[in-house]
Amino acid sequence: MTILYLLIPLSLILLGLAVWAFFWAVKHDQFDDLEGPAHRILFDDENDLTAEQRAEHKKTSSQRTDSDEPEPPA
């Protein structure tokens, strides 16, 4: 029974910390964009590049894939 004198205030303190952390997260805009990062990984970064940068990226990636292919057997 005496343990309740310790556990009840301790649980109220932990509850207060959880409520404070939630309101802090809301105030600091932690919940503004929940779906953005999940959708961002589905798209290439090429959308942010200029036309010249896209052409250079395709050129270097095609060179990389050509050199990575194994030699055909003779």
C-alpha angles and dihedrals in degrees: 000000000000091000088069089066087063101035099049096055090041092053091047090052091050091047090051091051091050092050091047091050091050094051091044090054092049092048092050093050097248092146099046100105114021097157101041099081091045092053095040093066090059094063130067121248088235090091089075094050129093120243092260092050091049091052091049091048092051090047094052094042092051090050090050094051092046092054092044094059114099120244114263114248114262 
